[in-house]
């Protein structure tokens, strides 16, 4: 039983998985932020194009 507990205490594979999870979360938040701004810019651009087409002679 002592050997098992020692091996369990020295095992760091779970810590690596947590680190990868945190990195993925930070990348996800960054993507959401960037894509939110891009959505606003694209919406404005398409609205400007639509307005230009409706007022074209």
N, C-alpha and C positions, 0 to 999 in steps of 0.2 A: 504494500500500500504506500509506503514511504517513497519507493522508486517512482510510482505512478504520479504522486503529488509533486515530486521534484521535476519530473519531465513536464508536467502540466504548467508548473511555475516558470520553467525556462522556455516554453513554447512561445514564439513571437509571431506566428503566422496570423493570428487574429488581429494583432496590431497592424500588420501590413494591410489586411483587408479593410480595416477601419480607415487607414490613411488613404487608400484608393477611393473609398466611399466619400471621404471629405473632399478630395480633389474633384471627383465627379460632381459633387454638389456645388462647388464653387464655379466650375465650368458651366454647369446648368444655369445658375443664377446669372452669370455673365451673358450667356446666350439669350436668355429671356429679356434682359435689359437691352441688349443691342437690337434684338428683333423687334422689341416694342417701339424703339425709336425709328427703326427702318419702316415699320408699318405706318407710322404717322407721316413720314416723309413721302412714302409711296401714295398714300391716300391723298395727300395734298397735291402731288404731281398729277395724278389721274383726274382729280377734280379740276385742276387748271386746264388740262388738255380737253376735258369735256366742255368746260366753259368756252374755251377758244373755238371748239368745233361748232357749238351752238350759235355763237355770235359771228361766225365766218360768213362773208358775203356770198 
